[in-house]
Amino acid sequence: MFTSLSSGVRQDHNKIARGYYRTDDETTERICHLLRPKNQDENMVIFDPCSGEGIALLSVKEHLGEHCTTYGIELDGERYVSSYNKLDKVLHGDSNYLVAGAAWAGLMWFNPPYGTAKNSNDKPFRLERQFWGHHASRVIPGGVLVAILPDFLFYREDAQMADFFSRYLEPGTWSVYRAAEDQFKQIVIIGYRRHKAENTVSEPDVKLRDLLLNQQDDLPELPNTAVDHPYLVPASKEPEIFRMNSVTKETVAMVLPKDKGFMREVEMVLQAEHCNHQRFSSVAPVREGHIPVLMAAGGLDGFVQDDSGHYLVRGTVRTVLHVDTKESLEAKKQAKEKARQKPEIRVDMGKNLGGYPVQSTVSDKPSQITTITTRKHETHIMAWDISNDFDLITIE
Ligand SMILES: C[S@@+](CC[C@H](N)C(=O)[O-])C[C@H]1O[C@@H](n2cnc3c(N)ncnc32)[C@H](O)[C@@H]1O
């Protein structure tokens, strides 16, 4: 249940913030100087797979004009609510589990969380690459990619990302700038997605690949006025499917008051999940004490009715990160020992490996502080009272 992996103070804070280094307003404004609709009267669909509070995508919409529909996804609950109030269609959850097709967005704003995670074989991988793998295909050929990424991603962390970008963008059409705010060493890569013949492998644009693979101290600044030859965002259609197979309390709270058809959507999500996962049968009779666990594991999701009412019940497991110092962990451990529970915890010395974005509250200097990140899976059961305006009645 408990594992601990501290990668150092910078990374710990990065994880807790879930990579929230939103695009600064000046960078967004200057990127807008590079964008214009291709056809003023046709609808454009623009997409941010990690929309944060929705600030950046809303600015792009306001710049492109009324024929622009915004799609976003955000994992953090509060930021989702904020995004939901700004953008046209927003989902709450992990965008790596988005159910949607390819080739529908006329523009993708790609500023995912930055950092390293480990796969099930304990091998590190970059988050930026994970998000790229899931969402690069959403842009239509000829559509515009705006990527805001740390420069060291390409020349130090993941050289293959440079190769991906050099095969993805139409040769000779791209531009690379330094972001207006230099705190996080971000660069802005902008260009058109290539049109490519079916079943062919795109040749890399060596010029772009070389540029990204070499640390550049003299990249141009983003323009501070509208350019004469901007990138033209093409007309694009809304995706036929855009959904997440999960229901969260934030989704219910936001969507239900606006959309009474939401109940049907919830049913579809549950049905879809039931189709995906085979229902299991118990080897022994299920006792009453098993029920909370079964619910939390999603094994008993669905509509439940008894004399007291009609409820939608949903179990979920949330991953929660706590960053402790050695001292605070020791205190917790003692409290746990008292309660005769001994979670298995590994302690690593926090090392400042450098290179990750630092929030202003975090020290930039190499740290000798021991930090311990505890990753805990918490089970929650939610129940909505269907006959009573979908009130959320229980969270355990
Ligand atoms: C670097 S911020 C970018 C925000 C916004 N796109 C912008 O440009 O200002 C990344 C955002 O991704 C969110 N995020 C992290 N992991 C996510 C996931 N698995 N699915 C969706 N959003 C995620 C974070 O909560 C954070 O708000």
The ligand as an SDF file (V2000), in Angstrom:
LIG
                    3D

 27 29  0  0  0  0  0  0  0  0999 V2000
    2.0400   22.9020  -16.8950 C   0  0  0  0  0  0  0  0  0  0  0  0
    0.3580   23.0220  -16.3550 S   0  0  0  0  0  0  0  0  0  0  0  0
   -0.3520   23.7280  -17.7960 C   0  0  0  0  0  0  0  0  0  0  0  0
   -1.6640   24.3790  -17.6330 C   0  0  0  0  0  0  0  0  0  0  0  0
   -2.2130   25.0320  -18.9130 C   0  0  0  0  0  0  0  0  0  0  0  0
   -2.2420   24.0990  -19.9970 N   0  0  0  0  0  0  0  0  0  0  0  0
   -1.3730   26.2100  -19.3220 C   0  0  0  0  0  0  0  0  0  0  0  0
   -0.7290   26.1470  -20.3510 O   0  0  0  0  0  0  0  0  0  0  0  0
   -1.3710   27.2130  -18.5950 O   0  0  0  0  0  0  0  0  0  0  0  0
   -0.1150   21.3060  -16.4200 C   0  0  0  0  0  0  0  0  0  0  0  0
   -1.4970   20.9750  -15.8850 C   0  0  0  0  0  0  0  0  0  0  0  0
   -1.7080   19.5860  -16.0990 O   0  0  0  0  0  0  0  0  0  0  0  0
   -2.4730   19.0650  -15.0320 C   0  0  0  0  0  0  0  0  0  0  0  0
   -2.2930   17.6060  -15.0220 N   0  0  0  0  0  0  0  0  0  0  0  0
   -1.3190   16.8840  -14.4120 C   0  0  0  0  0  0  0  0  0  0  0  0
   -1.4800   15.5770  -14.6770 N   0  0  0  0  0  0  0  0  0  0  0  0
   -2.5910   15.4830  -15.4620 C   0  0  0  0  0  0  0  0  0  0  0  0
   -3.2890   14.3870  -16.0580 C   0  0  0  0  0  0  0  0  0  0  0  0
   -2.8540   13.1430  -15.8890 N   0  0  0  0  0  0  0  0  0  0  0  0
   -4.3800   14.6460  -16.8030 N   0  0  0  0  0  0  0  0  0  0  0  0
   -4.8330   15.9090  -16.9690 C   0  0  0  0  0  0  0  0  0  0  0  0
   -4.2170   16.9880  -16.4230 N   0  0  0  0  0  0  0  0  0  0  0  0
   -3.1110   16.7720  -15.6910 C   0  0  0  0  0  0  0  0  0  0  0  0
   -1.9250   19.7830  -13.8070 C   0  0  0  0  0  0  0  0  0  0  0  0
   -2.8640   19.7430  -12.7490 O   0  0  0  0  0  0  0  0  0  0  0  0
   -1.7060   21.1860  -14.3870 C   0  0  0  0  0  0  0  0  0  0  0  0
   -2.8490   21.9570  -14.1800 O   0  0  0  0  0  0  0  0  0  0  0  0
  1  2  1  0
  2  3  1  0
  2 10  1  0
  3  4  1  0
  4  5  1  0
  5  6  1  0
  5  7  1  0
  7  8  2  0
  7  9  1  0
 10 11  1  0
 11 12  1  0
 11 26  1  0
 12 13  1  0
 13 14  1  0
 13 24  1  0
 14 15  1  0
 14 23  1  0
 15 16  2  0
 16 17  1  0
 17 18  1  0
 17 23  2  0
 18 19  1  0
 18 20  2  0
 20 21  1  0
 21 22  2  0
 22 23  1  0
 24 25  1  0
 24 26  1  0
 26 27  1  0
M  CHG  2   2   1   9  -1
M  END
$$$$
